[in-house]
């Protein structure tokens, strides 16, 4: 059966490629002129004459038509389009050099936003939210995921197998055809970076300049991607603990990283024996993991641990709840039976998952000890893939760069979601140049994080075609607090 990238497309596919979208002019809240349109794409790209989906597009035309060099598509993260913000992503590039030379094209990937949605029913978990769940909770956690997968199946139905990364890449190429462009340029964030790498692998002759920001690892399954988040978070925690240990006189938590983390664990033990101890300990674990990623919050985190320890020692329940009240959890505020976006689950089922819950339980025991901070154990617990109700119709695309120019990878060395190793591996796999954001817990950097030095490198490449050196480092924007380290022990007064 012919695919959408066939050199001799059937008449149904030819009709799709020659659509004439009707653009509607509008203005954003910021006064930016924008156009919106929809096009049709095949639900199944192997059957272009079959059922169609709607793809919602946005366009911001180049402000300097004489210098225009084509279209720039952008795809954001998720997977799931970050709650359907795909069409609005390119507005972030307005007022930059990109807007002068490119028509900025945004779209809500299939299943998200104003495009044909993929729904899932909401099921409320029965297992308590716990950063260090006991073995007695494991079966309930697995059952929660089994129910979640069935809820995805009920609402998603026959559409689910067709919500995939390769199909999103094929949709992108159809957008290119409809807009009458020989090639496209691309910026992708997180999952969107993976979409861009897949597009280049499927349509190398159609990709010009590309930027992949905050990459997944090209050699990992989705399960491995989840698991390595535990290590990514822990690296930030260890860096914070070392910095804090150098400032024992300020925080009183110990004089090196090991002593600081021992103090954290002492606080954890004290919280577990208090009323509402599981919740309080879970909030503290979350605070340590999430705030350690932001260098600007390191002093705040040190003082938080110090103050929580003091309140726990004094048995001050009110103070404990006040100190930890601002730390959020991952639990949604949905009601049972409501509909939500089901793209995350569908995309992650592109890869195989272990079917035996004991595999997950063994990993949870390990993660409970090694990666308790930032809810690391949640990366190891059973996922819907353990109970999958469909098999992906095609294997994941093998990523390769054959026939399109070298591009640019941007990756923060402390990215807590997409491990730094993923960016390094993606750059090596594709022969791209790598910009490392050093001493930074940023995720999705270019334009979105306000890093002028990263932006300058990317703009120079996308506008002028000039790549930075193959391996380039730039500092992050969140500086460590200006808090002096302790004097060396030899100089301290006796």
C-alpha positions in Angstrom: 0.0 0.0 0.0 1.3 3.4 -0.9 2.5 5.8 1.7 2.0 9.6 1.8 5.6 10.1 0.8 5.2 8.0 -2.4 6.8 9.7 -5.5 3.6 9.0 -7.5 0.7 9.9 -5.1 -2.8 8.6 -5.9 -5.5 11.1 -6.9 -6.9 11.2 -3.3 -3.5 12.3 -1.9 -3.0 14.7 -4.8 -6.3 16.4 -3.9 -5.2 16.7 -0.3 -1.9 18.3 -1.3 -3.6 20.9 -3.5 -6.1 22.1 -0.9 -6.8 25.8 -0.9 -7.3 26.7 2.8 -9.4 29.7 3.6 -7.5 32.0 5.9 -9.3 34.1 8.4 -7.5 37.3 9.6 -7.4 38.1 13.3 -5.3 39.9 15.9 -3.9 38.4 19.0 -4.3 40.0 22.4 -0.8 41.5 21.9 -1.9 43.2 18.6 -0.1 40.7 16.3 -1.7 40.1 13.0 -2.4 36.4 12.5 -4.3 34.2 10.1 -6.1 31.0 10.9 -7.2 28.1 8.7 -7.9 24.4 8.7 -6.9 21.7 6.3 -7.8 18.0 6.0 -5.3 15.2 6.6 -5.8 11.4 6.3 -6.6 9.7 9.5 -4.5 6.9 8.1 -1.7 8.1 5.8 -1.6 4.6 4.1 -5.3 5.2 3.1 -5.5 8.8 1.8 -8.9 8.2 0.4 -10.2 7.1 3.8 -11.5 9.1 6.8 -10.1 12.6 7.3 -9.0 14.6 10.3 -8.9 18.4 10.6 -5.6 20.2 11.3 -5.8 23.7 12.6 -3.1 26.1 11.4 -1.9 29.6 12.2 0.3 31.9 10.1 2.2 35.1 10.8 3.6 36.4 7.5 7.2 37.6 7.2 7.6 41.3 7.9 10.3 41.7 5.3 9.0 40.0 2.1 12.1 40.9 0.1 14.2 38.8 2.5 11.7 36.0 2.9 13.3 32.5 2.8 10.2 30.3 3.3 8.2 28.9 6.2 9.2 28.0 9.7 7.1 25.4 11.5 7.2 25.1 15.2 6.1 22.2 17.4 6.0 22.3 21.2 6.2 19.6 23.8 4.0 17.1 25.6 3.5 14.7 24.0 0.1 16.3 23.7 0.9 19.8 22.4 1.0 21.3 25.9 -2.7 21.6 26.2 -3.3 22.6 22.6 -1.0 25.7 22.4 0.5 24.7 19.1 -1.0 27.4 17.0 0.0 30.0 19.5 3.6 28.9 19.8 4.9 30.9 16.8 3.6 34.1 18.3 6.6 33.7 20.7 8.8 34.4 17.7 7.1 37.7 16.8 9.4 40.7 17.0 12.5 38.5 16.6 14.7 38.3 13.5 12.8 35.1 12.5 9.6 37.0 11.9 11.4 39.2 9.4 12.4 36.4 7.0 10.0 33.6 7.7 6.3 33.0 7.5 5.8 31.5 10.9 3.5 28.5 10.8 1.9 27.0 13.9 -0.5 24.1 14.1 -2.2 22.0 16.7 -0.9 18.5 16.1 -3.5 15.8 15.4 -5.4 15.0 18.6 -4.8 18.3 20.3 -6.3 21.8 20.5 -8.5 23.0 17.7 -7.5 20.0 15.5 -9.5 16.8 15.6 -9.2 15.9 19.3 -8.2 12.6 20.8 -10.1 12.3 24.1 -9.7 10.1 27.1 -12.0 9.8 30.0 -10.8 11.0 33.4 -10.3 8.3 36.0 -9.4 9.5 39.5 -6.6 7.4 41.0 -7.3 5.4 44.2 -3.7 5.2 45.4 -2.6 8.0 47.7 -0.2 10.5 46.1 3.1 9.4 47.7 6.7 10.1 46.8 7.8 6.9 48.6 4.9 4.5 48.3 5.1 1.3 50.3 5.0 -2.1 48.6 1.4 -2.4 49.9 0.4 0.4 47.5 1.9 -1.1 44.4 -1.1 -3.2 43.3 -3.4 -0.2 43.6 -1.0 1.9 41.6 -1.1 -0.7 38.8 -4.8 -0.9 38.9 -5.1 2.8 38.6 -3.1 2.6 35.4 -5.2 -0.3 34.0 -8.3 1.8 34.6 -6.6 4.8 32.9 -5.8 2.8 29.8 -9.4 1.5 29.6 -10.6 5.1 29.9 -8.4 6.1 27.0 -9.7 3.3 24.9 -13.4 4.1 25.6 -13.0 7.8 24.6 -10.3 7.4 21.9 -11.6 4.4 20.0 -10.4 3.8 16.5 -8.5 7.1 16.4 -5.9 6.2 19.0 -3.6 4.0 16.8 -3.3 6.9 14.3 -2.1 9.5 16.8 1.6 9.0 16.4 4.8 10.8 15.8 5.3 9.6 12.2 1.8 10.7 11.4 2.4 14.1 12.8 5.5 14.3 10.7 3.5 13.3 7.6 0.9 16.0 8.5 3.7 18.5 8.5 4.7 17.5 5.1 1.2 17.9 3.9 1.1 21.4 5.4 4.3 22.1 3.4 2.6 20.9 0.2 -0.6 22.9 0.8 1.4 26.1 1.4 3.3 25.5 -1.9 6.7 25.3 -0.3 9.7 23.2 -1.6 11.1 22.8 1.9 10.3 23.8 5.4 12.4 25.1 8.3 11.7 23.8 11.8 11.9 24.6 15.5 10.8 21.8 18.0 10.7 21.8 21.7 11.0 18.6 23.9 8.6 16.1 22.2 8.4 18.5 19.3 12.2 18.1 18.8 11.6 14.4 18.4 8.9 15.2 15.8 11.4 17.3 13.9 14.0 14.5 13.9 11.4 12.0 12.6 10.4 14.5 9.9 14.0 14.8 8.7 14.3 11.0 8.7 11.1 10.5 6.6 11.5 13.6 4.4 15.1 14.5 4.2 14.8 16.3 0.9 12.1 18.6 2.3 13.9 19.8 5.5 16.2 22.8 5.4 17.3 24.4 8.7 16.2 22.8 12.0 16.5 23.5 15.7 15.9 20.7 18.2 15.5 22.2 21.7 15.4 19.9 24.8 15.7 16.5 23.1 14.5 13.1 24.0 17.2 10.5 23.6 17.2 8.9 20.2 18.1 5.5 21.5 15.6 5.3 24.4 12.1 3.9 24.5 9.5 6.1 26.2 9.8 4.0 29.3 13.5 4.6 29.4 12.9 8.3 28.8 10.6 8.3 31.9 13.1 6.4 34.0 16.1 8.7 33.2 14.1 11.7 34.5 14.8 10.3 38.0 18.5 10.6 37.4 18.1 14.1 35.8 16.4 15.4 38.8 18.8 13.8 41.2 21.8 15.5 39.4 20.3 18.9 40.2 19.6 17.8 43.8 23.2 16.7 44.2 24.5 20.0 42.8 22.3 21.9 45.2 23.4 19.8 48.1 27.1 20.5 47.3 26.5 24.2 47.1 24.5 24.2 50.3 27.2 22.2 52.1 29.7 24.9 51.2 27.5 27.3 53.1 26.9 25.5 56.4 27.0 28.7 58.4 23.9 30.0 56.5 21.8 26.8 56.5 23.2 24.5 59.2 22.5 21.4 57.1 26.1 20.0 56.9 29.4 20.8 55.4 29.3 18.7 52.3 26.7 17.2 49.9 26.4 13.9 51.7 25.7 15.7 55.0 23.1 18.0 53.5 21.2 15.1 52.0 21.5 13.3 55.4 19.8 16.3 56.9 17.1 16.1 54.3 16.5 12.5 55.2 16.4 13.3 58.9 13.6 15.8 58.2 11.8 13.1 56.1 12.0 10.7 58.9 10.6 13.3 61.4 7.7 14.2 59.0 6.7 10.6 58.5 5.9 10.1 62.2 3.6 13.2 62.3 -0.1 13.5 61.6 -0.5 13.8 57.8 3.1 12.7 57.6 2.8 11.0 54.2 1.5 14.2 52.6 4.0 16.5 54.3 7.0 14.2 53.4 5.7 14.0 49.8 5.5 17.8 49.6 9.1 18.1 50.9 10.4 15.5 48.4 8.7 17.5 45.7 10.1 20.8 46.8 13.7 19.4 47.0 13.4 18.0 43.5 11.7 20.8 41.7 13.4 23.8 43.4 16.9 22.3 43.0 16.4 22.5 39.2 16.2 26.3 39.5 19.6 27.7 40.6 17.9 31.0 41.7 15.9 29.1 44.3 18.8 27.3 45.9 19.1 29.5 49.0 15.3 29.5 49.4 15.4 25.7 49.3 18.2 25.5 51.9 16.2 27.8 54.3 13.1 25.8 53.6 14.7 22.5 54.7 16.3 24.3 57.7 12.9 25.7 58.8 11.0 22.5 58.2 13.5 20.6 60.3 13.1 23.2 63.1 9.3 23.0 63.0 9.3 19.2 63.0 11.6 19.1 66.0 9.2 21.5 67.8 6.1 19.6 66.7 4.6 22.8 65.2 2.0 21.4 62.8 0.7 24.7 61.7 4.2 25.9 60.8 4.9 22.7 58.9 1.8 23.1 56.8 2.5 26.8 56.2 6.0 26.1 55.0 5.0 23.3 52.6 1.7 24.7 51.4 3.1 26.3 48.2 4.5 23.0 46.9 2.2 21.5 44.3 1.6 17.9 43.3 0.9 16.3 40.0 -2.7 15.4 40.8 -5.2 17.1 38.4 -8.4 18.8 39.5 -10.6 16.8 37.0 -13.8 15.0 38.0 -14.4 11.3 37.3 -15.8 10.9 33.8 -14.7 14.3 32.4 -12.9 14.2 29.1 -9.3 15.3 28.7 -6.6 15.1 26.0 -5.4 11.5 25.5 -2.5 12.2 23.2 0.2 11.5 25.8 -0.9 8.0 26.4 -1.3 7.3 22.6 2.1 8.6 21.7 4.0 6.7 24.5 2.4 3.5 23.2 4.5 3.8 20.1 7.1 1.7 22.0 6.6 -1.6 23.7 6.2 -1.7 27.5 6.7 -4.6 29.9 3.4 -6.4 30.6 4.5 -7.8 34.0 3.8 -5.4 36.9 6.6 -7.0 38.9 9.1 -5.3 36.5 7.7 -1.9 37.5 7.6 -2.8 41.1 11.3 -3.8 41.2 12.1 -0.4 39.6 9.9 1.4 42.1 11.8 -0.1 45.0 15.0 1.1 43.5 13.7 4.6 42.7 12.1 5.0 46.1 15.6 4.9 47.6 17.7 6.5 44.8 15.4 9.1 43.4 12.8 10.1 46.0 13.0 13.8 45.2 10.8 15.4 42.6 8.5 12.4 42.6 11.1 10.2 40.9 9.2 7.1 41.8 6.4 8.1 39.5 8.7 7.6 36.6 9.1 4.0 37.5 5.6 3.0 38.4 3.3 1.1 36.0 2.1 3.1 33.0 -0.8 2.5 30.6 1.6 0.7 28.3 1.6 -2.2 30.8 -2.1 -2.7 29.9 -2.2 -1.4 26.4 -5.4 -2.1 24.4 -3.8 -1.6 20.9 -0.6 -2.3 19.2 1.0 0.5 17.3 0.6 -0.1 13.5 4.2 0.7 12.7 7.6 0.5 14.5 9.2 3.8 15.6 11.2 5.6 12.9 15.0 5.0 13.0 16.5 8.5 13.2 19.1 9.4 10.7 20.2 12.5 8.8 20.6 11.7 5.1 20.3 14.5 2.7 19.4 17.5 4.8 21.7 20.1 6.3 23.3 19.9 9.7 21.1 21.6 12.3 21.3 22.7 15.9 20.5 21.0 19.2 20.0 23.1 22.3 20.1 21.3 25.7 20.5 22.5 29.3 22.8 20.3 31.3 20.3 20.1 34.2 17.1 19.7 32.2 14.9 17.7 34.6 12.5 16.4 31.9 14.7 15.5 29.0 18.1 14.3 30.3 21.2 16.1 29.0 22.4 12.8 27.6 19.5 12.9 25.2 20.7 16.1 23.6 24.2 14.9 23.3 23.1 11.7 21.7 20.7 13.4 19.3 23.5 15.8 18.2 25.8 12.9 17.7 23.2 10.7 15.9 22.3 13.5 13.4 25.6 15.2 13.1 24.1 18.5 14.5 25.9 21.2 16.4 25.2 21.3 20.1 24.7 24.4 22.3 24.9 23.4 26.0 23.2 25.7 28.5 25.6 25.2 31.4 24.7 25.0 35.1 21.0 25.3 34.2 17.8 23.4 35.0 16.0 25.0 32.1 13.6 23.0 29.9 12.7 24.5 26.4 15.2 27.3 26.1 15.2 29.1 22.8 13.1 32.3 23.1 11.0 30.7 25.9 13.6 31.0 28.7 14.9 34.5 28.0 18.5 33.4 27.3 19.9 36.1 25.0 23.1 34.2 24.2 21.2 31.0 23.1 18.7 33.2 21.1 21.6 34.9 19.3 23.1 31.6 18.2 19.8 30.2 17.0 18.8 33.4 15.2 22.2 33.6 13.5 21.7 30.1 12.2 18.1 30.3 11.2 18.4 33.7 9.5 21.9 33.7 8.1 22.8 30.0 8.0 25.7 30.4 10.4 26.1 27.6 12.9 28.1 28.0 16.1 31.1 25.8 16.8 30.2 22.1 16.9 30.2 22.1 20.7 29.3 25.4 22.3 28.6 26.3 25.9 26.6 29.3 27.2 25.7 30.1 30.8 22.1 29.7 32.1 20.1 32.7 33.0 19.1 31.6 36.5 22.3 32.4 38.5 23.1 30.7 41.8 22.3 33.0 44.8 25.0 35.5 45.7 25.6 33.9 49.1 29.2 33.6 50.1 30.7 30.2 50.8 32.1 29.4 54.2 35.7 30.3 54.8 38.2 27.4 54.5 38.4 25.4 57.7 42.1 26.3 58.1 41.2 30.0 58.4 38.3 29.7 60.8 38.9 30.9 64.3 39.5 28.2 66.9 
